[in-house]
């Protein structure tokens, strides 16, 4: 069954070009032209991925992302004509899984979509039959559940869950940003490595007692990131249900 892509783009000509490319790739495509319609369509149709323009009438893409992220883990790829880094990072901070700046290559956009779909699919498949435990943190990729040191379940986006699962599968191993992108179905774009930093920032906010002094999600300067069991705990592993 082909994936269903929802496109929210107020430029009707550009939206039709996107629809054409998506259908040529074998995807089912639905197009809307304002933010309110995007929210309604996402709730009603439950697409596999949302391609979301930032500048739209009725509700802009940032508001749409903020609202939908509270309700679901729908993968979101944002399109923006804004080139400022603060604007791009704001979109990621609200829960978008990736972004592209306009003008963009439709072929690269299709590659990004394939990556996000693989990532979302993979985040619920590994490891089957077990929960990853690293110290007080548990990760259940099959059921998309994460429990932090406080004992409370936290909500993660598909990208955050995939990164956390990769780290939890090999506690103590240091992964570079590029390796994490590759493990999550990464793409060849130097800017995209910043998304790993954003995922780590979000995960620390959700899991660390003090995100400014992380005990579990550790930065190895000049190399990358690793997940450790924290002070005075075991090494963790996979626990069968």
C-alpha positions as CSV (number, residue, x, y, z in Angstrom):
1,X,0.0,0.0,0.0
2,X,1.5,3.3,-1.0
3,X,2.2,6.0,1.5
4,X,-0.3,8.9,1.7
5,X,1.4,12.4,1.7
6,X,-0.4,15.5,2.8
7,X,0.9,18.7,1.1
8,X,0.0,22.1,2.7
9,X,1.2,24.8,0.3
10,X,-0.6,28.0,-0.5
11,X,1.1,28.5,-3.9
12,X,-1.3,26.5,-6.0
13,X,1.2,26.1,-8.9
14,X,3.9,24.8,-6.6
15,X,1.5,22.5,-4.9
16,X,0.5,21.0,-8.2
17,X,4.1,20.4,-9.1
18,X,4.6,18.6,-5.8
19,X,1.5,16.5,-6.4
20,X,2.8,15.5,-9.8
21,X,6.2,14.5,-8.4
22,X,4.6,12.6,-5.5
23,X,2.3,10.6,-7.8
24,X,5.2,9.9,-10.2
25,X,6.9,8.3,-7.1
26,X,3.9,6.1,-6.4
27,X,2.5,8.1,-3.4
28,X,-1.1,9.1,-2.8
29,X,-1.1,12.8,-2.5
30,X,-3.6,15.3,-1.0
31,X,-3.1,19.0,-1.4
32,X,-4.5,21.8,0.8
33,X,-3.8,25.5,0.6
34,X,-4.1,27.0,4.1
35,X,-3.1,26.1,7.7
36,X,-6.6,25.4,9.0
37,X,-7.3,23.0,6.1
38,X,-3.9,21.3,6.9
39,X,-5.0,20.7,10.5
40,X,-8.4,19.4,9.5
41,X,-7.0,17.1,6.7
42,X,-4.3,15.7,9.0
43,X,-6.9,14.8,11.7
44,X,-9.4,13.4,9.2
45,X,-7.1,11.5,6.7
46,X,-4.3,10.5,9.0
47,X,-1.6,10.7,6.3
48,X,1.8,9.1,6.6
49,X,3.7,12.4,6.2
50,X,3.0,16.1,6.0
51,X,4.9,18.4,3.7
52,X,4.2,21.8,5.4
53,X,4.9,25.3,4.0
54,X,5.6,27.9,6.7
55,X,4.0,30.9,5.2
56,X,0.2,30.1,4.8
57,X,-3.0,31.9,5.4
58,X,-5.4,31.2,8.3
59,X,-2.7,29.5,10.3
60,X,1.0,29.5,9.5
61,X,3.1,26.3,9.3
62,X,4.7,26.9,12.7
63,X,1.2,27.0,14.4
64,X,0.1,23.9,12.4
65,X,3.2,22.0,13.5
66,X,2.7,23.0,17.1
67,X,-0.9,21.9,17.2
68,X,-0.4,18.6,15.4
69,X,2.6,17.7,17.4
70,X,0.5,17.8,20.5
71,X,-1.8,15.3,19.0
72,X,0.3,12.8,17.0
73,X,3.8,11.8,15.9
74,X,3.0,12.5,12.2
75,X,6.3,13.1,10.4
76,X,6.6,16.7,9.3
77,X,8.8,18.1,6.6
78,X,8.7,21.9,6.6
79,X,9.2,24.1,3.6
80,X,10.3,27.7,4.1
81,X,11.4,30.7,2.2
82,X,13.0,32.1,5.3
83,X,16.8,31.5,5.2
84,X,17.6,32.7,8.8
85,X,18.9,29.9,11.0
86,X,16.7,30.9,13.9
87,X,13.6,30.4,11.8
88,X,14.8,27.0,10.7
89,X,15.7,25.9,14.2
90,X,12.3,27.1,15.5
91,X,10.5,24.8,13.2
92,X,12.6,21.9,14.4
93,X,12.1,23.0,18.0
94,X,8.3,22.8,17.5
95,X,8.7,19.1,16.4
96,X,9.3,19.2,12.7
97,X,11.4,16.2,11.6
98,X,13.2,18.1,8.8
99,X,13.1,21.3,6.7
100,X,14.0,22.5,3.3
101,X,14.5,26.1,2.2
102,X,13.0,27.5,-1.0
103,X,13.9,27.2,-3.8
104,X,14.5,23.5,-3.5
105,X,15.1,20.6,-5.8
106,X,12.0,18.4,-6.2
107,X,14.3,15.4,-6.5
108,X,15.9,16.2,-3.2
109,X,12.5,16.7,-1.6
110,X,11.5,13.2,-2.8
111,X,14.7,11.8,-1.3
112,X,13.9,13.6,2.0
113,X,10.4,12.2,2.0
114,X,11.6,8.6,1.4
115,X,14.1,9.1,4.3
116,X,11.4,10.3,6.7
117,X,9.0,7.5,5.7
118,X,11.7,4.9,6.3
119,X,12.6,6.4,9.6
120,X,9.0,6.5,10.8
121,X,8.5,2.9,9.7
122,X,11.8,1.7,11.2
123,X,11.1,3.4,14.5
124,X,8.4,0.9,15.3
125,X,10.2,-2.2,14.2
126,X,13.4,-2.6,16.1
127,X,14.0,-4.4,18.3
128,X,11.0,-6.7,18.0
129,X,10.1,-8.6,21.2
130,X,12.1,-6.4,23.7
131,X,12.5,-3.2,25.5
132,X,15.8,-1.4,25.5
133,X,16.9,-0.4,29.0
134,X,19.8,1.9,29.7
135,X,20.0,2.7,33.4
136,X,16.6,4.2,34.4
137,X,15.7,4.9,30.8
138,X,13.6,2.4,28.8
139,X,12.8,2.6,25.1
140,X,10.1,0.4,23.4
141,X,10.4,1.1,19.7
142,X,7.7,-1.4,18.8
143,X,5.1,0.5,20.8
144,X,6.7,3.9,20.5
145,X,7.0,4.3,24.2
146,X,9.8,5.9,26.2
147,X,10.0,6.1,30.0
148,X,12.5,8.5,31.6
149,X,14.4,8.5,34.9
150,X,11.4,10.0,36.7
151,X,9.4,6.9,35.8
152,X,7.0,8.9,33.6
153,X,6.4,8.2,30.0
154,X,7.5,10.9,27.6
155,X,6.4,11.6,24.1
156,X,9.0,11.6,21.3
157,X,8.7,12.4,17.6
158,X,9.7,9.7,15.2
159,X,13.1,11.3,14.6
160,X,13.8,11.6,18.3
161,X,12.7,8.0,18.9
162,X,14.9,6.7,16.2
163,X,18.0,8.5,17.5
164,X,17.3,7.4,21.0
165,X,16.7,3.8,19.9
166,X,20.0,3.8,18.0
167,X,21.9,5.0,21.1
168,X,20.1,2.7,23.5
169,X,20.8,-0.4,21.4
170,X,24.6,0.1,22.0
171,X,25.0,1.9,25.4
172,X,28.2,3.7,25.8
173,X,29.1,3.7,22.1
174,X,29.9,7.1,20.6
175,X,28.0,7.9,17.4
176,X,28.9,10.8,15.2
177,X,26.1,12.9,13.8
178,X,26.6,11.5,10.4
179,X,26.4,7.9,11.8
180,X,23.1,8.8,13.5
181,X,21.8,10.3,10.3
182,X,22.8,7.1,8.4
183,X,21.2,4.9,11.0
184,X,18.0,6.8,10.6
185,X,18.1,6.8,6.8
186,X,20.0,10.1,6.5
187,X,20.6,12.2,3.4
188,X,23.5,14.0,1.9
189,X,23.0,17.5,3.3
190,X,25.4,19.2,5.7
191,X,22.6,21.3,7.2
192,X,20.7,18.2,8.2
193,X,23.4,17.3,10.7
194,X,22.0,20.1,12.8
195,X,18.8,18.2,13.2
196,X,20.7,15.6,15.4
197,X,21.7,18.4,17.7
198,X,18.1,19.5,17.9
199,X,16.9,16.0,18.6
200,X,19.5,15.7,21.4
201,X,18.4,19.0,22.9
202,X,14.8,17.9,22.9
203,X,15.6,14.5,24.4
204,X,17.6,16.1,27.1
205,X,14.7,18.3,28.0
206,X,12.5,15.3,28.3
207,X,14.8,12.8,30.0
208,X,17.5,14.6,31.9
209,X,16.9,15.9,35.5
210,X,19.1,18.9,34.5
211,X,19.4,19.3,30.7
212,X,22.3,21.7,31.2
213,X,24.3,19.0,33.0
214,X,23.3,15.7,31.2
215,X,23.9,12.5,33.0
216,X,22.6,10.1,30.3
217,X,22.7,11.7,26.9
218,X,26.4,12.7,26.8
219,X,28.3,14.8,24.3
220,X,31.7,13.6,23.3
221,X,33.2,16.8,22.1
222,X,34.7,16.6,18.6
223,X,33.1,13.2,18.0
224,X,29.4,12.9,18.7
225,X,26.9,11.5,21.3
226,X,26.4,8.5,23.5
227,X,23.8,7.2,25.9
228,X,25.1,6.0,29.3
229,X,23.2,4.4,32.3
230,X,24.2,7.3,34.5
231,X,26.1,7.3,37.8
232,X,25.9,4.1,39.9
233,X,23.7,2.0,37.5
234,X,24.1,-1.0,35.4
235,X,24.9,-1.1,31.7
236,X,21.4,-1.9,30.5
237,X,20.4,-4.0,27.6
238,X,17.4,-5.6,25.9
239,X,14.7,-7.0,28.1
240,X,12.2,-9.4,26.7
241,X,8.5,-8.7,27.4
